[in-house]
Amino acid sequence: MLLKHFKYEDKLKKKELLFSHGAYLASRRIKDFTILLFQIASFYAEVYVDTEEMEIGYIRAFSSVDELNPYLNSINLSQIFSILKPV
């Protein structure tokens, strides 16, 4: 699937595609939303879940890796660095 096709799908179809073909990567919180990050094909999608209503409010898709910056602080690299240490 291409990003331009995904963007024009309705919210229900986007949800189906993400949960059947997407790979969950990370999450973050902003005010009353938990934002779930998925990768699907060659692009990413953020699913904004209203934590009070427990339903999806919005799905935003993008392909720029610059948009991943808000998630970089939550990645734990300590295990990777421990593997790379010389013995």
PyMOL Python script that loads the backbone (N, CA, C, O; Angstrom):
from pymol import cmd

cmd.read_pdbstr("""\
ATOM      1  N   MET A   1       0.839  -1.181   0.000  1.00  0.00           N
ATOM      2  CA  MET A   1       0.000   0.000   0.000  1.00  0.00           C
ATOM      3  C   MET A   1       0.884   1.244   0.000  1.00  0.00           C
ATOM      4  O   MET A   1       1.927   1.279   0.653  1.00  0.00           O
ATOM      5  N   LEU A   2       0.460   2.244  -0.727  1.00  0.00           N
ATOM      6  CA  LEU A   2       1.179   3.516  -0.791  1.00  0.00           C
ATOM      7  C   LEU A   2       0.565   4.521   0.169  1.00  0.00           C
ATOM      8  O   LEU A   2      -0.629   4.471   0.463  1.00  0.00           O
ATOM      9  N   LEU A   3       1.397   5.430   0.650  1.00  0.00           N
ATOM     10  CA  LEU A   3       0.953   6.464   1.578  1.00  0.00           C
ATOM     11  C   LEU A   3      -0.211   7.259   1.000  1.00  0.00           C
ATOM     12  O   LEU A   3      -1.184   7.534   1.703  1.00  0.00           O
ATOM     13  N   LYS A   4      -0.120   7.631  -0.275  1.00  0.00           N
ATOM     14  CA  LYS A   4      -1.178   8.457  -0.869  1.00  0.00           C
ATOM     15  C   LYS A   4      -2.519   7.723  -0.898  1.00  0.00           C
ATOM     16  O   LYS A   4      -3.569   8.360  -0.815  1.00  0.00           O
ATOM     17  N   HIS A   5      -2.498   6.394  -1.014  1.00  0.00           N
ATOM     18  CA  HIS A   5      -3.744   5.627  -0.974  1.00  0.00           C
ATOM     19  C   HIS A   5      -4.281   5.532   0.450  1.00  0.00           C
ATOM     20  O   HIS A   5      -5.483   5.666   0.682  1.00  0.00           O
ATOM     21  N   PHE A   6      -3.379   5.301   1.398  1.00  0.00           N
ATOM     22  CA  PHE A   6      -3.781   5.175   2.795  1.00  0.00           C
ATOM     23  C   PHE A   6      -4.443   6.459   3.297  1.00  0.00           C
ATOM     24  O   PHE A   6      -5.448   6.409   4.006  1.00  0.00           O
ATOM     25  N   LYS A   7      -3.880   7.594   2.929  1.00  0.00           N
ATOM     26  CA  LYS A   7      -4.393   8.878   3.411  1.00  0.00           C
ATOM     27  C   LYS A   7      -5.851   9.116   3.024  1.00  0.00           C
ATOM     28  O   LYS A   7      -6.575   9.807   3.740  1.00  0.00           O
ATOM     29  N   TYR A   8      -6.283   8.554   1.906  1.00  0.00           N
ATOM     30  CA  TYR A   8      -7.643   8.813   1.432  1.00  0.00           C
ATOM     31  C   TYR A   8      -8.666   7.759   1.878  1.00  0.00           C
ATOM     32  O   TYR A   8      -9.843   7.838   1.529  1.00  0.00           O
ATOM     33  N   GLU A   9      -8.201   6.777   2.650  1.00  0.00           N
ATOM     34  CA  GLU A   9      -9.133   5.786   3.197  1.00  0.00           C
ATOM     35  C   GLU A   9      -9.893   6.407   4.371  1.00  0.00           C
ATOM     36  O   GLU A   9      -9.411   7.357   4.989  1.00  0.00           O
ATOM     37  N   ASP A  10     -11.073   5.877   4.680  1.00  0.00           N
ATOM     38  CA  ASP A  10     -11.793   6.367   5.853  1.00  0.00           C
ATOM     39  C   ASP A  10     -11.138   5.789   7.113  1.00  0.00           C
ATOM     40  O   ASP A  10     -10.306   4.886   7.031  1.00  0.00           O
ATOM     41  N   LYS A  11     -11.522   6.318   8.269  1.00  0.00           N
ATOM     42  CA  LYS A  11     -10.877   5.948   9.526  1.00  0.00           C
ATOM     43  C   LYS A  11     -11.013   4.453   9.824  1.00  0.00           C
ATOM     44  O   LYS A  11     -10.063   3.840  10.311  1.00  0.00           O
ATOM     45  N   LEU A  12     -12.141   3.872   9.550  1.00  0.00           N
ATOM     46  CA  LEU A  12     -12.343   2.445   9.810  1.00  0.00           C
ATOM     47  C   LEU A  12     -11.399   1.590   8.966  1.00  0.00           C
ATOM     48  O   LEU A  12     -10.802   0.638   9.468  1.00  0.00           O
ATOM     49  N   LYS A  13     -11.267   1.928   7.701  1.00  0.00           N
ATOM     50  CA  LYS A  13     -10.380   1.171   6.806  1.00  0.00           C
ATOM     51  C   LYS A  13      -8.921   1.345   7.230  1.00  0.00           C
ATOM     52  O   LYS A  13      -8.152   0.385   7.204  1.00  0.00           O
ATOM     53  N   LYS A  14      -8.535   2.560   7.620  1.00  0.00           N
ATOM     54  CA  LYS A  14      -7.169   2.794   8.096  1.00  0.00           C
ATOM     55  C   LYS A  14      -6.889   1.927   9.319  1.00  0.00           C
ATOM     56  O   LYS A  14      -5.829   1.310   9.422  1.00  0.00           O
ATOM     57  N   LYS A  15      -7.839   1.886  10.240  1.00  0.00           N
ATOM     58  CA  LYS A  15      -7.691   1.078  11.449  1.00  0.00           C
ATOM     59  C   LYS A  15      -7.502  -0.391  11.090  1.00  0.00           C
ATOM     60  O   LYS A  15      -6.611  -1.049  11.627  1.00  0.00           O
ATOM     61  N   GLU A  16      -8.320  -0.906  10.199  1.00  0.00           N
ATOM     62  CA  GLU A  16      -8.201  -2.295   9.761  1.00  0.00           C
ATOM     63  C   GLU A  16      -6.831  -2.575   9.151  1.00  0.00           C
ATOM     64  O   GLU A  16      -6.202  -3.588   9.456  1.00  0.00           O
ATOM     65  N   LEU A  17      -6.376  -1.673   8.290  1.00  0.00           N
ATOM     66  CA  LEU A  17      -5.076  -1.852   7.644  1.00  0.00           C
ATOM     67  C   LEU A  17      -3.937  -1.833   8.655  1.00  0.00           C
ATOM     68  O   LEU A  17      -3.017  -2.646   8.573  1.00  0.00           O
ATOM     69  N   LEU A  18      -3.996  -0.912   9.602  1.00  0.00           N
ATOM     70  CA  LEU A  18      -2.933  -0.813  10.601  1.00  0.00           C
ATOM     71  C   LEU A  18      -2.859  -2.050  11.481  1.00  0.00           C
ATOM     72  O   LEU A  18      -1.776  -2.578  11.729  1.00  0.00           O
ATOM     73  N   PHE A  19      -4.010  -2.511  11.950  1.00  0.00           N
ATOM     74  CA  PHE A  19      -3.994  -3.642  12.861  1.00  0.00           C
ATOM     75  C   PHE A  19      -3.792  -4.980  12.160  1.00  0.00           C
ATOM     76  O   PHE A  19      -3.456  -5.968  12.813  1.00  0.00           O
ATOM     77  N   SER A  20      -3.990  -5.035  10.845  1.00  0.00           N
ATOM     78  CA  SER A  20      -3.746  -6.285  10.132  1.00  0.00           C
ATOM     79  C   SER A  20      -2.386  -6.316   9.429  1.00  0.00           C
ATOM     80  O   SER A  20      -1.796  -7.386   9.288  1.00  0.00           O
ATOM     81  N   HIS A  21      -1.879  -5.156   8.983  1.00  0.00           N
ATOM     82  CA  HIS A  21      -0.625  -5.125   8.221  1.00  0.00           C
ATOM     83  C   HIS A  21       0.456  -4.247   8.835  1.00  0.00           C
ATOM     84  O   HIS A  21       1.602  -4.269   8.386  1.00  0.00           O
ATOM     85  N   GLY A  22       0.104  -3.484   9.848  1.00  0.00           N
ATOM     86  CA  GLY A  22       1.072  -2.577  10.449  1.00  0.00           C
ATOM     87  C   GLY A  22       1.864  -3.237  11.566  1.00  0.00           C
ATOM     88  O   GLY A  22       1.445  -4.240  12.144  1.00  0.00           O
ATOM     89  N   ALA A  23       3.010  -2.652  11.852  1.00  0.00           N
ATOM     90  CA  ALA A  23       3.854  -3.102  12.960  1.00  0.00           C
ATOM     91  C   ALA A  23       3.896  -1.995  14.007  1.00  0.00           C
ATOM     92  O   ALA A  23       4.301  -0.869  13.715  1.00  0.00           O
ATOM     93  N   TYR A  24       3.477  -2.320  15.223  1.00  0.00           N
ATOM     94  CA  TYR A  24       3.508  -1.354  16.311  1.00  0.00           C
ATOM     95  C   TYR A  24       4.960  -1.063  16.658  1.00  0.00           C
ATOM     96  O   TYR A  24       5.763  -1.987  16.795  1.00  0.00           O
ATOM     97  N   LEU A  25       5.306   0.228  16.804  1.00  0.00           N
ATOM     98  CA  LEU A  25       6.679   0.615  17.106  1.00  0.00           C
ATOM     99  C   LEU A  25       6.847   1.260  18.481  1.00  0.00           C
ATOM    100  O   LEU A  25       7.784   0.934  19.209  1.00  0.00           O
ATOM    101  N   ALA A  26       5.950   2.165  18.835  1.00  0.00           N
ATOM    102  CA  ALA A  26       6.137   2.913  20.080  1.00  0.00           C
ATOM    103  C   ALA A  26       4.855   3.658  20.421  1.00  0.00           C
ATOM    104  O   ALA A  26       3.883   3.643  19.666  1.00  0.00           O
ATOM    105  N   SER A  27       4.881   4.309  21.581  1.00  0.00           N
ATOM    106  CA  SER A  27       3.752   5.156  21.964  1.00  0.00           C
ATOM    107  C   SER A  27       4.265   6.333  22.768  1.00  0.00           C
ATOM    108  O   SER A  27       5.387   6.318  23.274  1.00  0.00           O
ATOM    109  N   ARG A  28       3.432   7.349  22.879  1.00  0.00           N
ATOM    110  CA  ARG A  28       3.733   8.527  23.689  1.00  0.00           C
ATOM    111  C   ARG A  28       2.414   9.140  24.117  1.00  0.00           C
ATOM    112  O   ARG A  28       1.358   8.805  23.581  1.00  0.00           O
ATOM    113  N   ARG A  29       2.483  10.039  25.087  1.00  0.00           N
ATOM    114  CA  ARG A  29       1.265  10.688  25.583  1.00  0.00           C
ATOM    115  C   ARG A  29       1.365  12.191  25.387  1.00  0.00           C
ATOM    116  O   ARG A  29       2.415  12.796  25.601  1.00  0.00           O
ATOM    117  N   ILE A  30       0.250  12.778  24.978  1.00  0.00           N
ATOM    118  CA  ILE A  30       0.100  14.224  24.899  1.00  0.00           C
ATOM    119  C   ILE A  30      -1.277  14.555  25.450  1.00  0.00           C
ATOM    120  O   ILE A  30      -2.294  14.162  24.879  1.00  0.00           O
ATOM    121  N   LYS A  31      -1.303  15.269  26.547  1.00  0.00           N
ATOM    122  CA  LYS A  31      -2.562  15.658  27.200  1.00  0.00           C
ATOM    123  C   LYS A  31      -3.486  14.467  27.350  1.00  0.00           C
ATOM    124  O   LYS A  31      -3.136  13.510  28.040  1.00  0.00           O
ATOM    125  N   ASP A  32      -4.655  14.493  26.728  1.00  0.00           N
ATOM    126  CA  ASP A  32      -5.646  13.426  26.882  1.00  0.00           C
ATOM    127  C   ASP A  32      -5.544  12.340  25.819  1.00  0.00           C
ATOM    128  O   ASP A  32      -6.478  11.560  25.634  1.00  0.00           O
ATOM    129  N   PHE A  33      -4.413  12.287  25.120  1.00  0.00           N
ATOM    130  CA  PHE A  33      -4.256  11.301  24.048  1.00  0.00           C
ATOM    131  C   PHE A  33      -3.041  10.417  24.279  1.00  0.00           C
ATOM    132  O   PHE A  33      -1.992  10.881  24.725  1.00  0.00           O
ATOM    133  N   THR A  34      -3.199   9.137  23.968  1.00  0.00           N
ATOM    134  CA  THR A  34      -2.073   8.236  23.803  1.00  0.00           C
ATOM    135  C   THR A  34      -1.904   8.091  22.307  1.00  0.00           C
ATOM    136  O   THR A  34      -2.860   7.794  21.592  1.00  0.00           O
ATOM    137  N   ILE A  35      -0.694   8.298  21.838  1.00  0.00           N
ATOM    138  CA  ILE A  35      -0.419   8.235  20.399  1.00  0.00           C
ATOM    139  C   ILE A  35       0.392   6.974  20.134  1.00  0.00           C
ATOM    140  O   ILE A  35       1.492   6.801  20.658  1.00  0.00           O
ATOM    141  N   LEU A  36      -0.169   6.106  19.317  1.00  0.00           N
ATOM    142  CA  LEU A  36       0.475   4.844  18.969  1.00  0.00           C
ATOM    143  C   LEU A  36       1.128   4.990  17.604  1.00  0.00           C
ATOM    144  O   LEU A  36       0.494   5.450  16.654  1.00  0.00           O
ATOM    145  N   LEU A  37       2.383   4.604  17.503  1.00  0.00           N
ATOM    146  CA  LEU A  37       3.116   4.699  16.246  1.00  0.00           C
ATOM    147  C   LEU A  37       3.196   3.322  15.596  1.00  0.00           C
ATOM    148  O   LEU A  37       3.587   2.342  16.230  1.00  0.00           O
ATOM    149  N   PHE A  38       2.820   3.268  14.323  1.00  0.00           N
ATOM    150  CA  PHE A  38       2.879   2.040  13.528  1.00  0.00           C
ATOM    151  C   PHE A  38       3.684   2.303  12.262  1.00  0.00           C
ATOM    152  O   PHE A  38       3.739   3.427  11.764  1.00  0.00           O
ATOM    153  N   GLN A  39       4.305   1.245  11.753  1.00  0.00           N
ATOM    154  CA  GLN A  39       4.883   1.290  10.415  1.00  0.00           C
ATOM    155  C   GLN A  39       4.070   0.337   9.565  1.00  0.00           C
ATOM    156  O   GLN A  39       3.784  -0.793   9.960  1.00  0.00           O
ATOM    157  N   ILE A  40       3.705   0.818   8.391  1.00  0.00           N
ATOM    158  CA  ILE A  40       2.981  -0.016   7.442  1.00  0.00           C
ATOM    159  C   ILE A  40       3.581   0.266   6.068  1.00  0.00           C
ATOM    160  O   ILE A  40       3.605   1.408   5.611  1.00  0.00           O
ATOM    161  N   ALA A  41       4.056  -0.774   5.428  1.00  0.00           N
ATOM    162  CA  ALA A  41       4.747  -0.632   4.140  1.00  0.00           C
ATOM    163  C   ALA A  41       5.905   0.353   4.316  1.00  0.00           C
ATOM    164  O   ALA A  41       6.749   0.153   5.190  1.00  0.00           O
ATOM    165  N   SER A  42       5.958   1.399   3.514  1.00  0.00           N
ATOM    166  CA  SER A  42       7.085   2.331   3.557  1.00  0.00           C
ATOM    167  C   SER A  42       6.742   3.648   4.256  1.00  0.00           C
ATOM    168  O   SER A  42       7.403   4.660   4.024  1.00  0.00           O
ATOM    169  N   PHE A  43       5.726   3.643   5.100  1.00  0.00           N
ATOM    170  CA  PHE A  43       5.362   4.874   5.806  1.00  0.00           C
ATOM    171  C   PHE A  43       4.958   4.563   7.247  1.00  0.00           C
ATOM    172  O   PHE A  43       4.878   3.404   7.654  1.00  0.00           O
ATOM    173  N   TYR A  44       4.712   5.609   7.988  1.00  0.00           N
ATOM    174  CA  TYR A  44       4.356   5.508   9.398  1.00  0.00           C
ATOM    175  C   TYR A  44       2.969   6.098   9.617  1.00  0.00           C
ATOM    176  O   TYR A  44       2.500   6.917   8.827  1.00  0.00           O
ATOM    177  N   ALA A  45       2.326   5.677  10.688  1.00  0.00           N
ATOM    178  CA  ALA A  45       1.020   6.235  11.042  1.00  0.00           C
ATOM    179  C   ALA A  45       0.948   6.394  12.552  1.00  0.00           C
ATOM    180  O   ALA A  45       1.348   5.512  13.312  1.00  0.00           O
ATOM    181  N   GLU A  46       0.430   7.535  12.962  1.00  0.00           N
ATOM    182  CA  GLU A  46       0.170   7.782  14.372  1.00  0.00           C
ATOM    183  C   GLU A  46      -1.331   7.654  14.599  1.00  0.00           C
ATOM    184  O   GLU A  46      -2.133   8.249  13.879  1.00  0.00           O
ATOM    185  N   VAL A  47      -1.694   6.878  15.600  1.00  0.00           N
ATOM    186  CA  VAL A  47      -3.087   6.682  15.960  1.00  0.00           C
ATOM    187  C   VAL A  47      -3.311   7.423  17.275  1.00  0.00           C
ATOM    188  O   VAL A  47      -2.753   7.056  18.309  1.00  0.00           O
ATOM    189  N   TYR A  48      -4.127   8.463  17.224  1.00  0.00           N
ATOM    190  CA  TYR A  48      -4.429   9.267  18.405  1.00  0.00           C
ATOM    191  C   TYR A  48      -5.628   8.653  19.119  1.00  0.00           C
ATOM    192  O   TYR A  48      -6.751   8.686  18.615  1.00  0.00           O
ATOM    193  N   VAL A  49      -5.374   8.092  20.301  1.00  0.00           N
ATOM    194  CA  VAL A  49      -6.430   7.448  21.077  1.00  0.00           C
ATOM    195  C   VAL A  49      -6.823   8.381  22.217  1.00  0.00           C
ATOM    196  O   VAL A  49      -5.993   8.736  23.053  1.00  0.00           O
ATOM    197  N   ASP A  50      -8.077   8.769  22.242  1.00  0.00           N
ATOM    198  CA  ASP A  50      -8.613   9.596  23.322  1.00  0.00           C
ATOM    199  C   ASP A  50      -8.693   8.719  24.565  1.00  0.00           C
ATOM    200  O   ASP A  50      -9.487   7.780  24.613  1.00  0.00           O
ATOM    201  N   THR A  51      -7.871   9.021  25.574  1.00  0.00           N
ATOM    202  CA  THR A  51      -7.798   8.150  26.751  1.00  0.00           C
ATOM    203  C   THR A  51      -9.042   8.237  27.627  1.00  0.00           C
ATOM    204  O   THR A  51      -9.324   7.314  28.392  1.00  0.00           O
ATOM    205  N   GLU A  52      -9.776   9.317  27.527  1.00  0.00           N
ATOM    206  CA  GLU A  52     -11.010   9.431  28.305  1.00  0.00           C
ATOM    207  C   GLU A  52     -12.138   8.622  27.668  1.00  0.00           C
ATOM    208  O   GLU A  52     -12.869   7.911  28.358  1.00  0.00           O
ATOM    209  N   GLU A  53     -12.271   8.736  26.365  1.00  0.00           N
ATOM    210  CA  GLU A  53     -13.333   8.032  25.635  1.00  0.00           C
ATOM    211  C   GLU A  53     -12.912   6.628  25.195  1.00  0.00           C
ATOM    212  O   GLU A  53     -13.758   5.808  24.839  1.00  0.00           O
ATOM    213  N   MET A  54     -11.608   6.354  25.218  1.00  0.00           N
ATOM    214  CA  MET A  54     -11.042   5.077  24.770  1.00  0.00           C
ATOM    215  C   MET A  54     -11.455   4.740  23.335  1.00  0.00           C
ATOM    216  O   MET A  54     -11.891   3.630  23.032  1.00  0.00           O
ATOM    217  N   GLU A  55     -11.301   5.738  22.467  1.00  0.00           N
ATOM    218  CA  GLU A  55     -11.575   5.501  21.054  1.00  0.00           C
ATOM    219  C   GLU A  55     -10.608   6.322  20.205  1.00  0.00           C
ATOM    220  O   GLU A  55     -10.037   7.312  20.663  1.00  0.00           O
ATOM    221  N   ILE A  56     -10.441   5.896  18.979  1.00  0.00           N
ATOM    222  CA  ILE A  56      -9.522   6.569  18.066  1.00  0.00           C
ATOM    223  C   ILE A  56     -10.147   7.873  17.600  1.00  0.00           C
ATOM    224  O   ILE A  56     -11.259   7.900  17.074  1.00  0.00           O
ATOM    225  N   GLY A  57      -9.406   8.948  17.807  1.00  0.00           N
ATOM    226  CA  GLY A  57      -9.888  10.245  17.381  1.00  0.00           C
ATOM    227  C   GLY A  57      -9.363  10.626  16.002  1.00  0.00           C
ATOM    228  O   GLY A  57     -10.058  11.285  15.228  1.00  0.00           O
ATOM    229  N   TYR A  58      -8.130  10.207  15.694  1.00  0.00           N
ATOM    230  CA  TYR A  58      -7.487  10.673  14.477  1.00  0.00           C
ATOM    231  C   TYR A  58      -6.361   9.711  14.117  1.00  0.00           C
ATOM    232  O   TYR A  58      -5.733   9.126  14.999  1.00  0.00           O
ATOM    233  N   ILE A  59      -6.109   9.549  12.830  1.00  0.00           N
ATOM    234  CA  ILE A  59      -4.969   8.765  12.345  1.00  0.00           C
ATOM    235  C   ILE A  59      -4.204   9.636  11.358  1.00  0.00           C
ATOM    236  O   ILE A  59      -4.756  10.102  10.361  1.00  0.00           O
ATOM    237  N   ARG A  60      -2.929   9.848  11.649  1.00  0.00           N
ATOM    238  CA  ARG A  60      -2.077  10.706  10.816  1.00  0.00           C
ATOM    239  C   ARG A  60      -0.971   9.857  10.208  1.00  0.00           C
ATOM    240  O   ARG A  60      -0.273   9.140  10.925  1.00  0.00           O
ATOM    241  N   ALA A  61      -0.807   9.932   8.892  1.00  0.00           N
ATOM    242  CA  ALA A  61       0.207   9.144   8.192  1.00  0.00           C
ATOM    243  C   ALA A  61       1.273  10.064   7.614  1.00  0.00           C
ATOM    244  O   ALA A  61       0.987  11.187   7.200  1.00  0.00           O
ATOM    245  N   PHE A  62       2.523   9.561   7.592  1.00  0.00           N
ATOM    246  CA  PHE A  62       3.639  10.355   7.069  1.00  0.00           C
ATOM    247  C   PHE A  62       4.769   9.429   6.653  1.00  0.00           C
ATOM    248  O   PHE A  62       4.796   8.261   7.042  1.00  0.00           O
ATOM    249  N   SER A  63       5.697   9.947   5.866  1.00  0.00           N
ATOM    250  CA  SER A  63       6.829   9.128   5.429  1.00  0.00           C
ATOM    251  C   SER A  63       8.175   9.686   5.877  1.00  0.00           C
ATOM    252  O   SER A  63       9.189   8.997   5.766  1.00  0.00           O
ATOM    253  N   SER A  64       8.207  10.901   6.372  1.00  0.00           N
ATOM    254  CA  SER A  64       9.465  11.532   6.770  1.00  0.00           C
ATOM    255  C   SER A  64       9.963  10.971   8.103  1.00  0.00           C
ATOM    256  O   SER A  64       9.217  10.935   9.081  1.00  0.00           O
ATOM    257  N   VAL A  65      11.215  10.537   8.140  1.00  0.00           N
ATOM    258  CA  VAL A  65      11.779  10.036   9.391  1.00  0.00           C
ATOM    259  C   VAL A  65      11.965  11.160  10.409  1.00  0.00           C
ATOM    260  O   VAL A  65      12.091  10.891  11.604  1.00  0.00           O
ATOM    261  N   ASP A  66      11.985  12.400   9.961  1.00  0.00           N
ATOM    262  CA  ASP A  66      12.081  13.529  10.888  1.00  0.00           C
ATOM    263  C   ASP A  66      10.882  13.560  11.839  1.00  0.00           C
ATOM    264  O   ASP A  66      10.992  14.052  12.962  1.00  0.00           O
ATOM    265  N   GLU A  67       9.755  13.041  11.396  1.00  0.00           N
ATOM    266  CA  GLU A  67       8.543  13.017  12.207  1.00  0.00           C
ATOM    267  C   GLU A  67       8.648  12.011  13.368  1.00  0.00           C
ATOM    268  O   GLU A  67       7.782  11.985  14.242  1.00  0.00           O
ATOM    269  N   LEU A  68       9.698  11.193  13.374  1.00  0.00           N
ATOM    270  CA  LEU A  68       9.879  10.193  14.423  1.00  0.00           C
ATOM    271  C   LEU A  68      10.583  10.765  15.657  1.00  0.00           C
ATOM    272  O   LEU A  68      10.682  10.084  16.677  1.00  0.00           O
ATOM    273  N   ASN A  69      11.065  11.984  15.579  1.00  0.00           N
ATOM    274  CA  ASN A  69      11.815  12.589  16.685  1.00  0.00           C
ATOM    275  C   ASN A  69      11.124  12.503  18.039  1.00  0.00           C
ATOM    276  O   ASN A  69      11.810  12.236  19.026  1.00  0.00           O
ATOM    277  N   PRO A  70       9.821  12.709  18.156  1.00  0.00           N
ATOM    278  CA  PRO A  70       9.196  12.623  19.488  1.00  0.00           C
ATOM    279  C   PRO A  70       9.319  11.244  20.146  1.00  0.00           C
ATOM    280  O   PRO A  70       9.133  11.123  21.357  1.00  0.00           O
ATOM    281  N   TYR A  71       9.626  10.220  19.373  1.00  0.00           N
ATOM    282  CA  TYR A  71       9.714   8.868  19.909  1.00  0.00           C
ATOM    283  C   TYR A  71      11.136   8.464  20.281  1.00  0.00           C
ATOM    284  O   TYR A  71      11.331   7.471  20.982  1.00  0.00           O
ATOM    285  N   LEU A  72      12.118   9.210  19.826  1.00  0.00           N
ATOM    286  CA  LEU A  72      13.513   8.807  20.014  1.00  0.00           C
ATOM    287  C   LEU A  72      13.933   8.765  21.472  1.00  0.00           C
ATOM    288  O   LEU A  72      14.761   7.933  21.843  1.00  0.00           O
ATOM    289  N   ASN A  73      13.390   9.633  22.306  1.00  0.00           N
ATOM    290  CA  ASN A  73      13.756   9.642  23.726  1.00  0.00           C
ATOM    291  C   ASN A  73      13.244   8.416  24.464  1.00  0.00           C
ATOM    292  O   ASN A  73      13.773   8.077  25.523  1.00  0.00           O
ATOM    293  N   SER A  74      12.239   7.747  23.939  1.00  0.00           N
ATOM    294  CA  SER A  74      11.668   6.599  24.635  1.00  0.00           C
ATOM    295  C   SER A  74      12.334   5.278  24.252  1.00  0.00           C
ATOM    296  O   SER A  74      11.981   4.228  24.789  1.00  0.00           O
ATOM    297  N   ILE A  75      13.293   5.324  23.328  1.00  0.00           N
ATOM    298  CA  ILE A  75      13.968   4.102  22.898  1.00  0.00           C
ATOM    299  C   ILE A  75      15.126   3.815  23.841  1.00  0.00           C
ATOM    300  O   ILE A  75      15.994   4.664  24.046  1.00  0.00           O
ATOM    301  N   ASN A  76      15.136   2.627  24.410  1.00  0.00           N
ATOM    302  CA  ASN A  76      16.188   2.219  25.324  1.00  0.00           C
ATOM    303  C   ASN A  76      17.311   1.555  24.530  1.00  0.00           C
ATOM    304  O   ASN A  76      17.140   0.457  24.002  1.00  0.00           O
ATOM    305  N   LEU A  77      18.459   2.226  24.450  1.00  0.00           N
ATOM    306  CA  LEU A  77      19.588   1.702  23.681  1.00  0.00           C
ATOM    307  C   LEU A  77      20.595   0.954  24.546  1.00  0.00           C
ATOM    308  O   LEU A  77      21.599   0.467  24.024  1.00  0.00           O
ATOM    309  N   SER A  78      20.358   0.849  25.845  1.00  0.00           N
ATOM    310  CA  SER A  78      21.346   0.234  26.744  1.00  0.00           C
ATOM    311  C   SER A  78      21.636  -1.215  26.366  1.00  0.00           C
ATOM    312  O   SER A  78      22.784  -1.653  26.447  1.00  0.00           O
ATOM    313  N   GLN A  79      20.617  -1.965  25.957  1.00  0.00           N
ATOM    314  CA  GLN A  79      20.860  -3.364  25.570  1.00  0.00           C
ATOM    315  C   GLN A  79      21.721  -3.446  24.319  1.00  0.00           C
ATOM    316  O   GLN A  79      22.571  -4.329  24.204  1.00  0.00           O
ATOM    317  N   ILE A  80      21.507  -2.542  23.393  1.00  0.00           N
ATOM    318  CA  ILE A  80      22.312  -2.533  22.162  1.00  0.00           C
ATOM    319  C   ILE A  80      23.762  -2.208  22.495  1.00  0.00           C
ATOM    320  O   ILE A  80      24.680  -2.859  21.996  1.00  0.00           O
ATOM    321  N   PHE A  81      23.968  -1.189  23.349  1.00  0.00           N
ATOM    322  CA  PHE A  81      25.327  -0.800  23.716  1.00  0.00           C
ATOM    323  C   PHE A  81      26.027  -1.894  24.515  1.00  0.00           C
ATOM    324  O   PHE A  81      27.240  -2.058  24.383  1.00  0.00           O
ATOM    325  N   SER A  82      25.311  -2.638  25.328  1.00  0.00           N
ATOM    326  CA  SER A  82      25.935  -3.713  26.103  1.00  0.00           C
ATOM    327  C   SER A  82      26.416  -4.835  25.175  1.00  0.00           C
ATOM    328  O   SER A  82      27.411  -5.497  25.469  1.00  0.00           O
ATOM    329  N   ILE A  83      25.731  -5.044  24.083  1.00  0.00           N
ATOM    330  CA  ILE A  83      26.138  -6.061  23.101  1.00  0.00           C
ATOM    331  C   ILE A  83      27.392  -5.600  22.364  1.00  0.00           C
ATOM    332  O   ILE A  83      28.239  -6.420  22.011  1.00  0.00           O
ATOM    333  N   LEU A  84      27.515  -4.308  22.131  1.00  0.00           N
ATOM    334  CA  LEU A  84      28.629  -3.766  21.359  1.00  0.00           C
ATOM    335  C   LEU A  84      29.906  -3.578  22.167  1.00  0.00           C
ATOM    336  O   LEU A  84      30.962  -3.334  21.582  1.00  0.00           O
ATOM    337  N   LYS A  85      29.846  -3.685  23.489  1.00  0.00           N
ATOM    338  CA  LYS A  85      31.032  -3.508  24.323  1.00  0.00           C
ATOM    339  C   LYS A  85      32.040  -4.607  24.048  1.00  0.00           C
ATOM    340  O   LYS A  85      31.680  -5.779  23.946  1.00  0.00           O
ATOM    341  N   PRO A  86      33.322  -4.220  23.926  1.00  0.00           N
ATOM    342  CA  PRO A  86      34.346  -5.255  23.719  1.00  0.00           C
ATOM    343  C   PRO A  86      34.500  -6.122  24.980  1.00  0.00           C
ATOM    344  O   PRO A  86      34.325  -5.649  26.103  1.00  0.00           O
ATOM    345  N   VAL A  87      34.818  -7.355  24.771  1.00  0.00           N
ATOM    346  CA  VAL A  87      34.950  -8.305  25.889  1.00  0.00           C
ATOM    347  C   VAL A  87      36.342  -8.301  26.438  1.00  0.00           C
ATOM    348  O   VAL A  87      36.636  -9.036  27.380  1.00  0.00           O
TER     349      VAL A  87
END
""", "prot")
cmd.dss("prot")
cmd.show_as("cartoon", "prot")
cmd.util.cbc("prot")
cmd.orient("prot")
